[in-house]
Amino acid sequence: MTKRSTFLPRILPGATAIAAALMVAGCGPSSDSGSTGTGKRTTIANMGSDTMVNLAAAWAEAYAEVDKAVLIEVNGGGSGVGIKGLINGTAELANASRHMEEREKSELKEKRQVEPREYVIGYDALSIFVHKDNPLDEITMEQLGEIYRADGKITKWSDLGVTNIPGAKGDEIIRVSRQNNSGTYEYFKEVVVGDQNEFKLGSLDMNGSKDVVELVGRTPNAIGYSGMGYANESVKTLKVARKAGDPAVAPSIATTHDETYPIARPMYFYTAGEPEPHVKRYIDWVLSPAGQKHVEETGYVPLAGN
């Protein structure tokens, strides 16, 4: 599952993380509400999860051929950034790789007098990456916790039985993580580190999913976590076992759907109340077989039955 879209998103000015915009030639964004005979287009501001930004850009590119009256503008920045944009009214669609929190729902209701609408639009098998030359092939959930938890006892590769990593400087495990506005960070904390625990200090905290994988690929001593769709030839994806003695499972479409891979999660769209008709048409297309084929093509897991 390493096939990636060839769409090269444009970096938007002022973005703090990965960002993408689909700008149809000759047509800029407009506040015009969808008139089709004037050459103007309605813009849907779609922002949030860095895990989802490549997928969101692929959807935007494809949808330009489906509804020529609508322009999808995609920004990353993290799930928290997208949800904040929804609350503040600067986003019509928030991409999130975690559930919207109760405090965020309350803030949305207070500011905009609406409840959020949640749409599951696919799944991501959160993958554990090491350098391609690392001889380790599998790891348990408890071992991951011991690496990343504040009180975790695993600090060296030799603690995992790894005695020789070509190119590595020393035996120390270099932990690569995400910044705390990331839905991936929140999910990893919940499932691996534990809600009642804290991350161990001293990790290298990256802004984006792609940044995590690139750093691990350049650093023989490193381990990191990121979306399955960001795998490349510079890293190895570890199989993961729920506990010692259980079979270790690789992330895939099948192991996500049958729930044997232990670190898989839904990906979401959120809207502020009922979406406008042009936004609802876009969501319906994303959930259709035509939209869901791009989920698999970009390395993620489509909804069951698609």
DOLO-674433 format. One record per residue (C-alpha): residue number from 1; x, y, z. Coordinates in nm, 3 decimals, m for minus. Example, Ala and Ser with C-alpha at 12.3 -4.5 7.8 and 13.67 -1.06 7.14 Angstrom:
<drenros>
+------+---------+---------+---------+
! resi !    east !   north !      up !
+------+---------+---------+---------+
!    1 !   1.230 !  m0.450 !   0.780 !
!    2 !   1.367 !  m0.106 !   0.714 !
+------+---------+---------+---------+
</drenros>
This chain:
<drenros>
+------+---------+---------+---------+
! resi !    east !   north !      up !
+------+---------+---------+---------+
!    1 !   0.000 !   0.000 !   0.000 !
!    2 !   0.251 !   0.260 !  m0.107 !
!    3 !   0.086 !   0.391 !  m0.421 !
!    4 !   0.070 !   0.768 !  m0.409 !
!    5 !  m0.109 !   1.035 !  m0.606 !
!    6 !   0.100 !   1.219 !  m0.862 !
!    7 !  m0.084 !   1.545 !  m0.790 !
!    8 !   0.162 !   1.806 !  m0.668 !
!    9 !  m0.029 !   2.046 !  m0.442 !
!   10 !   0.048 !   2.415 !  m0.441 !
!   11 !   0.180 !   2.550 !  m0.111 !
!   12 !  m0.046 !   2.825 !   0.015 !
!   13 !   0.119 !   3.141 !   0.155 !
!   14 !   0.130 !   3.154 !   0.533 !
!   15 !   0.064 !   2.784 !   0.588 !
!   16 !   0.231 !   2.644 !   0.897 !
!   17 !   0.243 !   2.283 !   0.779 !
!   18 !   0.178 !   2.086 !   0.464 !
!   19 !  m0.079 !   2.274 !   0.257 !
!   20 !  m0.240 !   2.222 !  m0.078 !
!   21 !  m0.468 !   2.417 !  m0.304 !
!   22 !  m0.636 !   2.318 !  m0.623 !
!   23 !  m0.665 !   2.630 !  m0.837 !
!   24 !  m0.830 !   2.568 !  m1.174 !
!   25 !  m0.652 !   2.755 !  m1.452 !
!   26 !  m0.811 !   3.093 !  m1.517 !
!   27 !  m1.048 !   3.074 !  m1.220 !
!   28 !  m0.969 !   3.212 !  m0.878 !
!   29 !  m1.176 !   3.157 !  m0.564 !
!   30 !  m1.496 !   3.355 !  m0.542 !
!   31 !  m1.761 !   3.432 !  m0.286 !
!   32 !  m2.020 !   3.394 !  m0.561 !
!   33 !  m2.255 !   3.118 !  m0.443 !
!   34 !  m2.225 !   2.882 !  m0.730 !
!   35 !  m2.330 !   3.065 !  m1.043 !
!   36 !  m2.225 !   2.848 !  m1.337 !
!   37 !  m2.273 !   3.084 !  m1.628 !
!   38 !  m2.041 !   3.366 !  m1.522 !
!   39 !  m1.711 !   3.180 !  m1.498 !
!   40 !  m1.712 !   3.224 !  m1.121 !
!   41 !  m1.675 !   2.933 !  m0.885 !
!   42 !  m1.783 !   2.867 !  m0.530 !
!   43 !  m1.489 !   2.789 !  m0.300 !
!   44 !  m1.505 !   2.522 !  m0.030 !
!   45 !  m1.239 !   2.587 !   0.235 !
!   46 !  m1.120 !   2.245 !   0.353 !
!   47 !  m0.851 !   2.236 !   0.623 !
!   48 !  m0.706 !   2.022 !   0.899 !
!   49 !  m0.535 !   1.686 !   0.934 !
!   50 !  m0.186 !   1.656 !   0.783 !
!   51 !  m0.245 !   1.282 !   0.765 !
!   52 !  m0.530 !   1.349 !   0.523 !
!   53 !  m0.385 !   1.638 !   0.321 !
!   54 !  m0.257 !   1.430 !   0.026 !
!   55 !  m0.589 !   1.247 !   0.006 !
!   56 !  m0.783 !   1.574 !   0.032 !
!   57 !  m0.572 !   1.721 !  m0.250 !
!   58 !  m0.636 !   1.415 !  m0.469 !
!   59 !  m1.010 !   1.447 !  m0.405 !
!   60 !  m0.998 !   1.817 !  m0.490 !
!   61 !  m0.820 !   1.752 !  m0.817 !
!   62 !  m1.067 !   1.483 !  m0.922 !
!   63 !  m1.376 !   1.678 !  m0.813 !
!   64 !  m1.277 !   1.969 !  m1.038 !
!   65 !  m1.387 !   1.749 !  m1.329 !
!   66 !  m1.711 !   1.648 !  m1.156 !
!   67 !  m1.849 !   1.989 !  m1.055 !
!   68 !  m1.694 !   2.276 !  m1.248 !
!   69 !  m1.889 !   2.531 !  m1.040 !
!   70 !  m1.698 !   2.439 !  m0.723 !
!   71 !  m1.334 !   2.498 !  m0.626 !
!   72 !  m1.190 !   2.297 !  m0.333 !
!   73 !  m0.911 !   2.473 !  m0.143 !
!   74 !  m0.714 !   2.240 !   0.085 !
!   75 !  m0.489 !   2.333 !   0.379 !
!   76 !  m0.312 !   2.114 !   0.633 !
!   77 !  m0.191 !   2.225 !   0.974 !
!   78 !  m0.331 !   1.945 !   1.190 !
!   79 !  m0.674 !   1.824 !   1.300 !
!   80 !  m0.692 !   2.089 !   1.572 !
!   81 !  m0.629 !   2.364 !   1.317 !
!   82 !  m0.909 !   2.237 !   1.094 !
!   83 !  m1.155 !   2.214 !   1.381 !
!   84 !  m1.058 !   2.563 !   1.499 !
!   85 !  m1.124 !   2.688 !   1.145 !
!   86 !  m1.469 !   2.528 !   1.156 !
!   87 !  m1.540 !   2.696 !   1.490 !
!   88 !  m1.419 !   3.035 !   1.364 !
!   89 !  m1.598 !   3.009 !   1.032 !
!   90 !  m1.284 !   3.007 !   0.816 !
!   91 !  m1.340 !   2.645 !   0.709 !
!   92 !  m1.652 !   2.478 !   0.574 !
!   93 !  m1.501 !   2.131 !   0.603 !
!   94 !  m1.259 !   2.020 !   0.875 !
!   95 !  m1.040 !   1.718 !   0.808 !
!   96 !  m0.971 !   1.528 !   1.130 !
!   97 !  m0.786 !   1.207 !   1.212 !
!   98 !  m0.944 !   1.204 !   1.558 !
!   99 !  m1.287 !   1.262 !   1.711 !
!  100 !  m1.391 !   1.620 !   1.775 !
!  101 !  m1.357 !   1.680 !   2.150 !
!  102 !  m1.649 !   1.780 !   2.372 !
!  103 !  m1.491 !   2.117 !   2.450 !
!  104 !  m1.460 !   2.184 !   2.075 !
!  105 !  m1.824 !   2.090 !   2.019 !
!  106 !  m1.926 !   2.326 !   2.299 !
!  107 !  m1.716 !   2.607 !   2.154 !
!  108 !  m1.873 !   2.557 !   1.811 !
!  109 !  m2.223 !   2.569 !   1.959 !
!  110 !  m2.140 !   2.882 !   2.161 !
!  111 !  m1.986 !   3.069 !   1.867 !
!  112 !  m2.205 !   2.953 !   1.579 !
!  113 !  m2.518 !   2.811 !   1.749 !
!  114 !  m2.491 !   2.479 !   1.565 !
!  115 !  m2.389 !   2.122 !   1.639 !
!  116 !  m2.112 !   1.955 !   1.436 !
!  117 !  m2.195 !   1.692 !   1.177 !
!  118 !  m1.949 !   1.402 !   1.157 !
!  119 !  m1.877 !   1.192 !   0.847 !
!  120 !  m1.643 !   0.890 !   0.843 !
!  121 !  m1.477 !   0.913 !   0.503 !
!  122 !  m1.215 !   0.635 !   0.522 !
!  123 !  m0.959 !   0.477 !   0.753 !
!  124 !  m0.589 !   0.504 !   0.820 !
!  125 !  m0.369 !   0.229 !   0.955 !
!  126 !  m0.126 !   0.429 !   1.167 !
!  127 !   0.208 !   0.275 !   1.078 !
!  128 !   0.529 !   0.235 !   1.278 !
!  129 !   0.834 !   0.323 !   1.069 !
!  130 !   1.205 !   0.253 !   1.119 !
!  131 !   1.498 !   0.312 !   0.885 !
!  132 !   1.505 !   0.067 !   0.592 !
!  133 !   1.835 !  m0.085 !   0.716 !
!  134 !   1.706 !  m0.155 !   1.067 !
!  135 !   1.686 !  m0.536 !   1.109 !
!  136 !   1.378 !  m0.514 !   1.335 !
!  137 !   1.064 !  m0.647 !   1.163 !
!  138 !   0.798 !  m0.639 !   1.433 !
!  139 !   0.710 !  m0.481 !   1.766 !
!  140 !   0.441 !  m0.514 !   2.033 !
!  141 !   0.207 !  m0.243 !   2.156 !
!  142 !   0.366 !  m0.266 !   2.501 !
!  143 !   0.713 !  m0.219 !   2.357 !
!  144 !   0.592 !   0.091 !   2.172 !
!  145 !   0.450 !   0.223 !   2.496 !
!  146 !   0.779 !   0.158 !   2.675 !
!  147 !   0.960 !   0.355 !   2.403 !
!  148 !   0.729 !   0.659 !   2.404 !
!  149 !   0.590 !   0.682 !   2.763 !
!  150 !   0.750 !   0.914 !   3.014 !
!  151 !   0.826 !   0.623 !   3.245 !
!  152 !   0.907 !   0.379 !   2.964 !
!  153 !   1.206 !   0.154 !   3.016 !
!  154 !   1.306 !   0.098 !   2.652 !
!  155 !   1.561 !   0.358 !   2.546 !
!  156 !   1.814 !   0.158 !   2.342 !
!  157 !   1.782 !  m0.062 !   2.036 !
!  158 !   1.963 !  m0.337 !   2.225 !
!  159 !   1.662 !  m0.341 !   2.464 !
!  160 !   1.471 !  m0.481 !   2.164 !
!  161 !   1.746 !  m0.727 !   2.070 !
!  162 !   1.880 !  m0.511 !   1.787 !
!  163 !   2.258 !  m0.497 !   1.807 !
!  164 !   2.364 !  m0.364 !   1.469 !
!  165 !   2.194 !  m0.099 !   1.255 !
!  166 !   2.413 !  m0.004 !   0.958 !
!  167 !   2.503 !   0.365 !   0.975 !
!  168 !   2.366 !   0.415 !   1.325 !
!  169 !   2.559 !   0.630 !   1.571 !
!  170 !   2.534 !   0.456 !   1.904 !
!  171 !   2.250 !   0.249 !   2.046 !
!  172 !   2.003 !   0.519 !   2.152 !
!  173 !   1.652 !   0.508 !   2.007 !
!  174 !   1.566 !   0.844 !   1.849 !
!  175 !   1.191 !   0.895 !   1.895 !
!  176 !   1.013 !   1.089 !   1.620 !
!  177 !   0.668 !   1.216 !   1.708 !
!  178 !   0.412 !   1.480 !   1.608 !
!  179 !   0.326 !   1.816 !   1.758 !
!  180 !   0.038 !   1.820 !   2.003 !
!  181 !  m0.214 !   1.992 !   1.773 !
!  182 !  m0.208 !   1.680 !   1.555 !
!  183 !  m0.489 !   1.425 !   1.556 !
!  184 !  m0.224 !   1.159 !   1.495 !
!  185 !  m0.047 !   1.268 !   1.816 !
!  186 !  m0.376 !   1.250 !   2.009 !
!  187 !  m0.464 !   0.908 !   1.872 !
!  188 !  m0.116 !   0.766 !   1.939 !
!  189 !  m0.130 !   0.902 !   2.294 !
!  190 !  m0.468 !   0.740 !   2.354 !
!  191 !  m0.390 !   0.399 !   2.205 !
!  192 !  m0.016 !   0.354 !   2.269 !
!  193 !   0.106 !   0.594 !   2.538 !
!  194 !  m0.217 !   0.586 !   2.739 !
!  195 !  m0.454 !   0.870 !   2.827 !
!  196 !  m0.326 !   0.883 !   3.184 !
!  197 !   0.038 !   0.892 !   3.077 !
!  198 !   0.260 !   1.154 !   2.915 !
!  199 !   0.504 !   1.134 !   2.629 !
!  200 !   0.870 !   1.095 !   2.721 !
!  201 !   1.057 !   1.424 !   2.684 !
!  202 !   1.323 !   1.459 !   2.417 !
!  203 !   1.139 !   1.333 !   2.109 !
!  204 !   1.174 !   1.510 !   1.774 !
!  205 !   0.825 !   1.653 !   1.717 !
!  206 !   0.742 !   1.716 !   1.352 !
!  207 !   0.476 !   1.940 !   1.198 !
!  208 !   0.355 !   1.693 !   0.936 !
!  209 !   0.313 !   1.324 !   0.861 !
!  210 !   0.548 !   1.341 !   0.564 !
!  211 !   0.813 !   1.510 !   0.782 !
!  212 !   0.809 !   1.216 !   1.025 !
!  213 !   0.875 !   0.960 !   0.754 !
!  214 !   1.144 !   1.169 !   0.584 !
!  215 !   1.332 !   1.214 !   0.913 !
!  216 !   1.313 !   0.843 !   0.998 !
!  217 !   1.438 !   0.763 !   0.647 !
!  218 !   1.744 !   0.982 !   0.705 !
!  219 !   1.815 !   0.861 !   1.060 !
!  220 !   1.923 !   0.497 !   1.114 !
!  221 !   1.856 !   0.514 !   1.492 !
!  222 !   1.502 !   0.653 !   1.455 !
!  223 !   1.150 !   0.520 !   1.503 !
!  224 !   0.835 !   0.714 !   1.421 !
!  225 !   0.463 !   0.685 !   1.354 !
!  226 !   0.265 !   0.821 !   1.061 !
!  227 !  m0.016 !   0.738 !   0.821 !
!  228 !   0.015 !   0.424 !   0.612 !
!  229 !  m0.007 !   0.633 !   0.295 !
!  230 !   0.326 !   0.804 !   0.370 !
!  231 !   0.540 !   0.490 !   0.342 !
!  232 !   0.832 !   0.518 !   0.100 !
!  233 !   1.145 !   0.327 !   0.002 !
!  234 !   1.361 !   0.490 !   0.272 !
!  235 !   1.171 !   0.333 !   0.563 !
!  236 !   1.051 !  m0.006 !   0.681 !
!  237 !   0.697 !  m0.057 !   0.813 !
!  238 !   0.696 !  m0.277 !   1.125 !
!  239 !   0.436 !  m0.543 !   1.193 !
!  240 !   0.259 !  m0.482 !   1.525 !
!  241 !   0.133 !  m0.735 !   1.781 !
!  242 !  m0.128 !  m0.649 !   2.043 !
!  243 !   0.080 !  m0.824 !   2.308 !
!  244 !   0.376 !  m1.056 !   2.339 !
!  245 !   0.291 !  m1.396 !   2.194 !
!  246 !   0.021 !  m1.265 !   1.961 !
!  247 !   0.083 !  m1.267 !   1.587 !
!  248 !   0.234 !  m0.946 !   1.454 !
!  249 !   0.018 !  m0.790 !   1.182 !
!  250 !   0.111 !  m0.556 !   0.898 !
!  251 !  m0.110 !  m0.255 !   0.824 !
!  252 !  m0.332 !  m0.307 !   0.519 !
!  253 !  m0.686 !  m0.264 !   0.392 !
!  254 !  m0.778 !  m0.618 !   0.497 !
!  255 !  m0.628 !  m0.598 !   0.847 !
!  256 !  m0.795 !  m0.262 !   0.906 !
!  257 !  m1.138 !  m0.388 !   0.801 !
!  258 !  m1.109 !  m0.708 !   1.007 !
!  259 !  m0.964 !  m0.512 !   1.302 !
!  260 !  m0.660 !  m0.735 !   1.342 !
!  261 !  m0.420 !  m0.444 !   1.298 !
!  262 !  m0.420 !  m0.272 !   1.639 !
!  263 !  m0.347 !   0.091 !   1.542 !
!  264 !  m0.612 !   0.171 !   1.281 !
!  265 !  m0.851 !   0.466 !   1.304 !
!  266 !  m1.128 !   0.639 !   1.112 !
!  267 !  m1.072 !   0.964 !   0.924 !
!  268 !  m1.344 !   1.230 !   0.943 !
!  269 !  m1.500 !   1.529 !   0.777 !
!  270 !  m1.674 !   1.771 !   1.015 !
!  271 !  m1.918 !   2.047 !   0.919 !
!  272 !  m2.077 !   2.318 !   1.132 !
!  273 !  m2.437 !   2.203 !   1.132 !
!  274 !  m2.600 !   2.088 !   0.809 !
!  275 !  m2.368 !   2.158 !   0.516 !
!  276 !  m2.464 !   2.391 !   0.233 !
!  277 !  m2.595 !   2.205 !  m0.075 !
!  278 !  m2.269 !   2.240 !  m0.272 !
!  279 !  m2.070 !   2.109 !   0.028 !
!  280 !  m2.314 !   1.820 !   0.077 !
!  281 !  m2.277 !   1.725 !  m0.291 !
!  282 !  m1.900 !   1.713 !  m0.243 !
!  283 !  m1.928 !   1.497 !   0.072 !
!  284 !  m2.167 !   1.259 !  m0.105 !
!  285 !  m1.917 !   1.226 !  m0.392 !
!  286 !  m1.631 !   1.153 !  m0.147 !
!  287 !  m1.842 !   0.875 !   0.009 !
!  288 !  m1.934 !   0.729 !  m0.330 !
!  289 !  m1.731 !   0.458 !  m0.508 !
!  290 !  m1.588 !   0.729 !  m0.736 !
!  291 !  m1.454 !   0.923 !  m0.437 !
!  292 !  m1.351 !   0.618 !  m0.237 !
!  293 !  m1.124 !   0.485 !  m0.512 !
!  294 !  m0.890 !   0.777 !  m0.438 !
!  295 !  m0.865 !   0.661 !  m0.074 !
!  296 !  m0.699 !   0.337 !  m0.180 !
!  297 !  m0.495 !   0.502 !  m0.456 !
!  298 !  m0.332 !   0.738 !  m0.206 !
!  299 !  m0.245 !   0.459 !   0.038 !
!  300 !  m0.537 !   0.468 !   0.281 !
!  301 !  m0.825 !   0.233 !   0.357 !
!  302 !  m1.161 !   0.290 !   0.185 !
!  303 !  m1.491 !   0.234 !   0.355 !
!  304 !  m1.599 !  m0.131 !   0.361 !
!  305 !  m1.794 !  m0.226 !   0.050 !
!  306 !  m1.613 !   0.024 !  m0.176 !
+------+---------+---------+---------+
</drenros>
